[in-house]
Amino acid sequence: MPEVSIIIPVYNAQRALDKCLESIFNQTFKDYEVIAVNDGSTDESGKILEKYNDKIEIINQQNQGAPMARNTGAKAAISPYIIFCDADIIMKPDMLKELHTALKNNPQASYAYCGFKFGFKNFKLFPFDSNRLKKMPYIHTTSLINKNHFPGFDPKLKRFQDWDLWLTMLKQGHIGQYVPKILFRMIPGGTMSSWLPSFAYRLPWLKKVKQYQEAEKIIKEKHFNKH
């Protein structure tokens, strides 16, 4: 049984998919399986995945969105640890090794997360703090998770699925461990990952900012307004 299952939700990701997969194959930590969930792609993503069918497991499904694609991959995973790697993510060669070591050295933690690069900007994040987590979404989806503690993504949410996941795990008594290194980069413009610069939130008329604010309200109502 492999130690880590790497789950890639794939939707029209032909632009970055080869680079993502090559970064996984170049990991110094080799005890893993790769599960790619092709979520109804209409571009060349399916053909790209087939090139690697001797190295990865491919699951094809009708388009259901990233949360359901991740949940599909998690159900198929056989490893004690899982990590969700969007198709626009490029891992540094020591990423899995660093995150796996962090979890092994900190058995009280249920997941390990790290800093990352988005375009030209470094996001160094913060050490785990439950109070900070309740106030803001600062932990990325691409974290190494103890599979036994993974509750699944909420498919009803269009945004902040990662924040919702970590808050749900926090309610269940599960915390994270921060690795203070930049261990992956995200290619801007991907279909799975998106990021808004901080100044954009001062422009509330922007469509993405409105969606952000609506999603933030949903998360807070779900986790903090129940009696």
C-alpha positions as CSV (number, residue, x, y, z in Angstrom):
1,M,0.0,0.0,0.0
2,P,1.4,3.4,-0.9
3,E,1.8,6.0,1.9
4,V,0.3,8.9,0.0
5,S,-2.5,9.2,-2.5
6,I,-2.2,12.3,-4.8
7,I,-5.6,13.3,-6.1
8,I,-5.8,15.6,-9.1
9,P,-9.2,17.0,-10.1
10,V,-9.0,17.7,-13.8
11,Y,-11.3,20.0,-15.8
12,N,-10.1,21.5,-19.1
13,A,-6.6,21.6,-17.7
14,Q,-4.6,20.9,-20.9
15,R,-2.5,24.1,-20.5
16,A,-0.8,23.0,-17.2
17,L,-1.5,19.3,-16.8
18,D,1.8,17.9,-18.2
19,K,3.8,20.2,-16.0
20,C,1.7,19.2,-12.9
21,L,2.2,15.5,-13.5
22,E,5.9,15.8,-14.3
23,S,6.4,17.7,-11.0
24,I,4.7,14.8,-9.2
25,F,6.9,12.2,-10.9
26,N,10.0,14.2,-9.9
27,Q,9.2,14.0,-6.2
28,T,12.0,12.8,-4.0
29,F,9.4,11.0,-1.9
30,K,8.3,8.0,-4.1
31,D,5.8,6.1,-2.0
32,Y,2.6,7.4,-3.6
33,E,-0.2,6.7,-6.0
34,V,-1.7,9.2,-8.4
35,I,-5.5,9.4,-9.0
36,A,-6.6,11.8,-11.7
37,V,-10.4,12.5,-11.8
38,N,-11.3,13.8,-15.2
39,D,-14.4,15.9,-14.4
40,G,-16.0,15.9,-17.8
41,S,-13.2,17.8,-19.6
42,T,-14.0,18.9,-23.1
43,D,-10.4,19.8,-24.1
44,E,-7.4,17.6,-24.6
45,S,-7.0,16.8,-20.9
46,G,-8.3,13.2,-21.3
47,K,-5.7,12.5,-24.0
48,I,-2.9,13.9,-21.9
49,L,-3.9,11.7,-18.9
50,E,-4.0,8.6,-21.2
51,K,-0.3,9.3,-22.0
52,Y,0.5,8.5,-18.4
53,N,-2.0,5.6,-17.8
54,D,0.9,3.3,-16.8
55,K,1.7,5.7,-13.9
56,I,-1.6,7.0,-12.8
57,E,-5.2,5.8,-12.1
58,I,-7.7,7.7,-14.2
59,I,-11.3,8.1,-13.2
60,N,-13.7,9.7,-15.8
61,Q,-16.9,11.2,-14.6
62,Q,-19.5,13.7,-15.9
63,N,-18.8,17.3,-14.8
64,Q,-19.8,17.8,-11.2
65,G,-17.3,20.4,-10.0
66,A,-14.0,20.4,-8.1
67,P,-15.4,19.4,-4.7
68,M,-17.1,16.3,-6.1
69,A,-14.1,15.4,-8.2
70,R,-11.9,15.6,-5.1
71,N,-14.4,13.5,-3.1
72,T,-14.4,10.9,-5.9
73,G,-10.6,10.7,-5.7
74,A,-10.6,10.4,-2.0
75,K,-13.0,7.5,-2.0
76,A,-10.7,5.7,-4.5
77,A,-7.6,6.4,-2.5
78,I,-6.0,3.5,-0.6
79,S,-3.3,5.3,1.3
80,P,-3.3,6.6,4.9
81,Y,-2.5,10.1,3.7
82,I,-4.1,12.1,0.8
83,I,-3.2,15.3,-0.9
84,F,-5.3,17.3,-3.4
85,C,-3.2,18.7,-6.2
86,D,-5.1,20.9,-8.6
87,A,-4.0,20.6,-12.2
88,D,-2.5,24.1,-12.2
89,I,-0.1,23.3,-9.4
90,I,3.6,22.6,-9.8
91,M,5.2,20.8,-6.8
92,K,8.8,21.4,-5.8
93,P,10.7,18.1,-5.7
94,D,10.8,17.9,-1.9
95,M,7.2,18.9,-1.3
96,L,5.8,15.5,-0.4
97,K,8.8,14.6,1.7
98,E,8.6,17.8,3.7
99,L,4.8,17.5,4.4
100,H,5.0,13.8,5.2
101,T,7.9,14.4,7.6
102,A,6.0,17.2,9.3
103,L,3.0,14.9,10.0
104,K,5.2,12.1,11.2
105,N,7.0,14.4,13.6
106,N,3.8,16.1,14.8
107,P,1.3,13.2,15.5
108,Q,-1.2,15.6,17.1
109,A,-1.8,17.2,13.7
110,S,-4.2,15.9,11.1
111,Y,-2.8,17.7,8.1
112,A,0.3,19.6,7.1
113,Y,0.3,22.7,4.9
114,C,2.9,25.0,3.5
115,G,3.5,28.3,1.7
116,F,3.2,28.6,-2.0
117,K,3.8,30.9,-5.0
118,F,1.0,32.3,-7.1
119,G,2.3,33.9,-10.2
120,F,5.1,36.1,-9.0
121,K,3.8,36.5,-5.4
122,N,4.9,34.4,-2.4
123,F,2.3,33.4,0.1
124,K,4.1,32.3,3.3
125,L,0.9,31.8,5.4
126,F,0.9,31.5,9.2
127,P,1.4,28.8,11.8
128,F,-1.7,27.0,12.7
129,D,-4.0,29.1,14.9
130,S,-7.7,28.1,15.4
131,N,-8.8,31.7,16.1
132,R,-7.2,33.0,13.0
133,L,-8.7,30.1,11.0
134,K,-12.2,31.1,12.2
135,K,-11.6,34.6,10.9
136,M,-10.0,34.0,7.6
137,P,-9.2,31.3,5.0
138,Y,-5.4,31.1,5.0
139,I,-4.7,27.4,4.5
140,H,-4.7,26.1,0.9
141,T,-6.5,22.9,-0.3
142,T,-3.1,21.4,-1.3
143,S,-2.2,20.0,2.1
144,L,-1.3,16.5,3.2
145,I,-4.2,15.1,5.2
146,N,-4.7,12.0,7.4
147,K,-7.3,10.2,5.4
148,N,-9.1,8.9,8.5
149,H,-9.8,12.5,9.5
150,F,-11.0,13.7,6.1
151,P,-14.7,14.5,6.2
152,G,-15.2,15.3,2.5
153,F,-15.7,18.5,0.7
154,D,-19.2,20.1,0.7
155,P,-20.3,19.9,-2.9
156,K,-22.9,22.7,-2.4
157,L,-20.2,25.3,-1.9
158,K,-18.9,27.1,-5.0
159,R,-16.1,28.9,-3.1
160,F,-14.1,28.5,0.1
161,Q,-14.3,24.7,0.0
162,D,-10.9,24.6,1.6
163,W,-11.9,27.0,4.4
164,D,-15.0,25.0,5.0
165,L,-13.0,21.8,5.1
166,W,-10.5,23.1,7.7
167,L,-13.3,24.6,9.9
168,T,-15.2,21.3,9.7
169,M,-12.1,19.4,10.8
170,L,-11.5,21.9,13.6
171,K,-15.0,21.2,14.9
172,Q,-14.0,17.5,15.0
173,G,-10.9,18.3,17.0
174,H,-8.4,18.1,14.1
175,I,-5.7,20.7,13.7
176,G,-2.9,21.5,11.1
177,Q,0.8,21.7,11.2
178,Y,2.6,24.5,9.2
179,V,5.7,23.9,7.2
180,P,7.3,27.4,6.7
181,K,8.5,26.8,3.2
182,I,7.3,27.6,-0.3
183,L,6.8,24.1,-1.7
184,F,4.6,24.6,-4.7
185,R,3.5,27.2,-7.2
186,M,0.2,27.8,-8.9
187,I,-0.1,28.8,-12.5
188,P,-2.5,31.8,-12.7
189,G,-5.6,31.4,-14.9
190,G,-6.3,27.8,-14.1
191,T,-9.8,26.3,-13.9
192,M,-9.4,24.9,-10.4
193,S,-7.4,27.5,-8.5
194,S,-8.1,31.2,-8.4
195,W,-6.7,34.0,-6.3
196,L,-7.6,37.7,-5.9
197,P,-5.0,40.3,-4.9
198,S,-5.8,41.9,-1.6
199,F,-6.5,45.3,-3.0
200,A,-9.4,43.9,-5.1
201,Y,-11.5,43.5,-1.9
202,R,-11.6,47.3,-1.7
203,L,-13.5,47.2,-5.0
204,P,-16.9,45.7,-3.9
205,W,-18.5,46.2,-7.2
206,L,-16.3,43.6,-8.9
207,K,-18.1,40.4,-9.7
208,K,-15.5,38.2,-8.1
209,V,-15.5,40.3,-4.9
210,K,-19.3,40.0,-4.7
211,Q,-19.0,36.2,-5.0
212,Y,-16.3,36.2,-2.4
213,Q,-18.4,38.2,0.1
214,E,-21.5,36.0,-0.6
215,A,-19.4,32.8,-0.1
216,E,-17.9,34.2,3.1
217,K,-21.4,34.9,4.5
218,I,-22.4,31.3,3.7
219,I,-19.4,29.9,5.5
220,K,-19.9,32.0,8.6
221,E,-23.6,31.1,8.8
222,K,-22.7,27.4,8.4
223,H,-20.0,27.3,11.1
224,F,-20.7,30.2,13.5
225,N,-24.4,31.1,13.5
226,K,-25.9,27.8,14.7
227,H,-27.3,27.6,18.2
